[in-house]
Amino acid sequence: MKKELAMKLIADQMGWDHKVATKEFDELEMMVNYKYDHYQGFQPGSRFYLALIGWLNQFNTVEKRQIAYDFLKNRLLFFSQREMHHLISLLMPIIDRSMRTEVAKERSVPLYQTWLDAGARRRVDLMLMRTLFIALSDGARIDVFRRFNEGLVSNEQVLAYSEISESKWQDLLNELEKTLLAQGYKKQDAYFERICLIDDFTGSGSSLIRNANGVWKGKIKRFTDLYCKLMNTAPTPVFVQVHHHLASAKACDNINRDLADFSKTQERFQFVATYSYQLPQSVVIEESSQADLVSLLQGHYDTNVEDDHSKNVLFGYGKSGLPLVLEHNTPNNSIGLLWAESPKNMQPNTHHMTPLFIRRKRHSSHHG
């Protein structure tokens, strides 16, 4: 469908006259061209305006469409690829600050001395060489991180997956040994003292770490089970930095609390959670939010979109209430109106939910 025709259909749906339509599309075009059209969930030949027509069509009055459009215009958060890459670029300065803080504590010197003192600089360099960077999912963009830090981090320090065999682990140690020997260190210095676990986004924190009826579960628990065996020669504790490029305020609170409790059960690991950017709580949509928007969400929700994993997604997974879209996918922590799609064989007289940004499911896992 040509863009001009799509825009005319949208104006008709919204009941806009020529003056209003011109103003609205002038404002919308920048976001469409810069962000929305680049959403990777769109099929070839399909773009934002076509999705918007279908999304608006599920509302049966102009008033309801206006509420939905105002939400899109004023509340939607869309992180483009460029913006995600910027968040990835912030990771190394965060890591560097963490290492220098530790070295300053070790040497009992002010933080600024870690840039001036030769011994402190050498210790920071050694710490970086003995750091392993591991992606917790494909969304971590570990390849982008590696390219941003070419010359600082070697390919042998970067892993695109979190599960690793004993033979691969030995290969990593062998490469580290070669690097350290070339720098004048000894063979026994070859061990990883720091590990950075990287992911793109967390909306609730539950997929990372959670206590389910007294049993710890999540990616961190699986990591410690595996690496306790692999890292049996490393001095303890091993410093584990869990980093997300983007996180909700709710997820940060949950992770910081659960990680602190989980740390009490671990002797071999010391944990810290960091984030490139934390979404403010003010962006969250909940039952006490704008009344007409909440009424729209409730009146246009189809329970047929639920499954055994996500349950009710009216306000997103875990009632996260995020108005969030990432350029490569829409988190299930976002409100269902953005991404949920009713099945084709749904019951009669049931509202049919049509997504604006269709979501790709990640097998049985969730953004959490």
C-alpha positions, 0 to 999 in steps of 0.5 A: 500500500502506498504511503499516501493512501495509507495516510488518507485512510488513517485520517478518515479513521481518525475523523481529521480534516485536512488541517488537522491531518497535515499537522498530525502527519508532519509530527508523526512522519519524523518518528516513522522515518527515524524509528517506527518503519525500522521495527524488525517485526514488520514483514517485507513490504509492510511498514508502520502506517499499514500496521497503524491502520489495522491497529486503529481499526479494532476500536469502534469509535473515533473517540476510542481511536483518539485515546489510542492515538494520543497514547501512541503519540505521547506515551510510547517509548521506542528505542531505535538501533542507534539508541540501543548501540549507544547504551551498549557503548556505555558498558565499558565505562561502567566496567572501567569505573567498577574496576578502578574503584576496586583497585583503589580499595585494594591499594588504599588510594583515592580513585583518581590515583588509578589513572596516575599510579603506574602500579594501579594502572598495571593492576587495572590492565590485568583485571581487564585481561582477566575479565570474561564477557558473556551474553545471556541472550542474542539481544545482548548484542555482544558483537556490537560490544566487541566492535566498540571495544576492539583493542581493549578486549580480545575475541577470546574474552567474549562469548556469545552464549552462556553455556560452555563446555569444559574443553572450551573453558580450557581453550579460554584459559590457554589463550589467557595464559598466552596473553599474560605470559607475553605481558610478563606474568606467570602461568599461575596468574591465568584465571578469570577473576571477573565475569560480566554477564550481559543482556539487552533488557529486563522488565521484571527481573524474574528471568534473571533471578527469582526465589520460587517457594524457597528454590532459586531459579533463573539465569544466574542460578544456572550460571553458578551451577555451571561455573562452580565446576569450571572455575574450581582453580580460580581464587574466590570470590569471583566478581560477577557483574550482571549488566543490562543495557536497559531496565525498568525501575521495577526490575532494578528493585527486584534484581538488587533485592534478589541478588543480595539474598542469593549472594548469601548462599554463594561463597565463590561469587560476589555479585553486582548489578549495573544498567546503562539506563533505567526507565523511570517509574513515571512511564509505567501504566497501571490501574491508577493511571489515566482513566480513559486509557485504562478503560480502553485497555480493559475494554479491548483485552482478549483473554485468548492471547494468554498462555501458561507462561505469560498469564494476564498481559493486560498491563504486560507480563508481571503487570510491568505496565511498560509502553515500550518497544525495542527496534528488534522486538516488543517485550512482553512486559509492555502493555498487551495492546501494543503487541498481543494478537488474538488467535484466528479461531477465537470465540465469536463476540470476543474483541479481536486484538490486533498488534501495532508492533507484533512480537516475536516470541523467544521459545519458552523464555521471556524478557522478564 
